[in-house]
Every structure is written in C-alpha cells, then in structure tokens.
C-alpha cells in the first residue's frame, strides 16, 4: 500500500529535473543561513516557503495537458482583473503599489502573469497554428503589452521585464519573423528618448548608476559597488562558508534576496560560481529537451517559454549583481529568499514535468 502511494506521488515527477531543483534549493538554504546572519528563523521560514512551492509544483506536474489549455484564458483574465484591482485599491509598500489585500492574505498578482501570459499565448498560437498570419502576432503582442503596462505602472520594472521576456519567447518560438524583430528593434531604439521620459526618477538613476556607480557611492551606486566588491573578494576558492565580510559586516544590502548571489560568490568563489552555473545550465538544458520532445505546438511553446524565462531570471540577477545590468529587483531562482517568486518558479517547473510525463498519453 505504501509502495503504491509512493509510486503515485512520484509518477509525474521528472527525477532528473527534480534532482537539479533539489540541489539548487539546498544550496540556497546554505547560502541563506550565512546571508541572514545565521538566522535559524529565516531559514525555517524559507523551508516553509519551499514546502508550499513544492506542493504547487506537484499539483502542476499532475495536471493533464488538456486541462492546461483550458485554464489559459481564465487564468489570464483573473490575472488582469487582479492587476486592475491593485491599481485601484492595492497596498502601497515602500512607495510601490504591488500588493492586493484579500482580507485573509496578501497577494502580488504580477507574479501570476509570469505564467498566465506564456500559457495564454501558447494556447492562442496553438489554436491558430494552421492559419498563422502577421495579425496573430500583433494580437499576441497586445496580450503581452496590456499586463506589462499595468505592472510597470505599480512600478515594478523587474517583474515587467520578466513578463515581457516570457511573452516574447512565445512569439519568437511561434515563428515571429526576423524582419519584424529588426523593425521592432529599430523602432525601440528610435523611441528611447520617449521611453526615458516615462521612467520614474529612481529607474533613471539606476541606468545612470550602471554607467558610473562611483557618481553616487553612498546612494544609488551603493548596491552595485558593494556587490562587485563581494564578487571580487571571493577570489578563486572563496573565503569559506560563514566567512564573507561584505555580508557579515552589513556592507551588502538586500543580501538574502536580490543580492544573495554576491554572498554566495564571496564565500564560495569562482569555483562555487561555476558549480552554480552548471546546475542552472542543466536545468535550462533539461527544459529545452522537454520542449523539443513536446507533442503539440501548445506544449512546445509553453515549455520553451518557461525554460527561457528561467534563464532570464538567472541571467538578469547575476548581471545585476555583477554590475553589467541595472538593478531591477529580480531574485536568483531557487536561491533567493522569498515565497511568491519561488512558488511561481516551481509552478513553471511543475508544468515542465507535466509536459514531459504526459506526452506519451497525448501521442497514443
């Protein structure tokens, strides 16, 4: 009886992907313990977050593929309604209106759109697979732009960037012409002055700080300067676990969330970074293999978008901490402290597992 229960529980879990995820989660807990000043309470809180996120992952992995396509449109509509609710009656925290209080809990609807947007676009392009025309891509772009504008208005540049990336990946994988991409790129370049005027003051400052962090070393440039010091001081082998000075002497801000990669780099050095990057690349590679073997256009687009969005998470965070990208508030996937983003990421991993383990049922 117990054996049957165990077989049922892991039936739709991809063991290879699960092993990689487990390794990253363990590395995250080890780094968090140091980054939080050896706070058992903080680590315990993250373990609770992990348990909740793994439950969501398991549920997603067991959802049949035809149900995924059915929930695409309702999930997108619910996400849009919640975003409008945030704009009208959302809670303001640290100058940003991103949270919606439901009475019994508080949610961040923008996180939902990281999954809802690629899910809807994959369903849409699968529906019109045989008759795809340029207007389908224009409509798909509109489906991306609407929630992105609502999220950017909060303001939440990091999440807006990730939702844009998720939507773009579906459009690209669905066959968006390179000519259109070049045209949009040229149009985007020409509209930079207008876009610059639309940015908030703190967002402009982040871009200027990227070019020269030393112009405001105790203000806008402080995060970048301290994180690059931490990366560089780690050397080849690192200073050792719990021995990072930038974190433990309180020089490094946001060290358990957005800048936890700096803590990891200082303590485990270049060797540790190579191990971390290999694990990330293996997750991305596994996701791309699942996408390549997916049975339908819907599942190929969805798996590809989820995998490439995971890549964007890691690339943007590491680039931000290394000083080659502006600080936009994107966590390091499966490593940074936090519940909402962890649930979103593992929900996406669960969808990958569902696509992989249900593909034979679709083919037969």
ABEGO torsion letter per residue (X at the ends): XAAAAAAAAAAABBAAAAAAAAAAAAAAAAAAAAAAGGBAAAAAAAAAAAAAAAAAAAAAAABBAAAAAAAAAAAAAAAAAAAAAAAAABBBBGGBBABBBAGABBBBAAAAAAAAAAAAAAAAAAAAAAABBAAAAAAAAAAAAAAAAAAAAOBBAAAAAAAAAAAAAAAAAAGBBAAAAAAAAAAAAAAAAAAAAABBAAAAAAAAAAABAAABAABAAAAAAAAAAAAAAAEAAEAEBGABAAAAAGABBGAABAAAAAAAAAAAEAAAAAAAAAAAAAAAAAAAAAAAABABAAAAAAAAAAAAAAAAAAAAAAAAAAGABBBAGBBBBGABBEAAAAAAAAAAAAAAAAAAAAAAAAAX
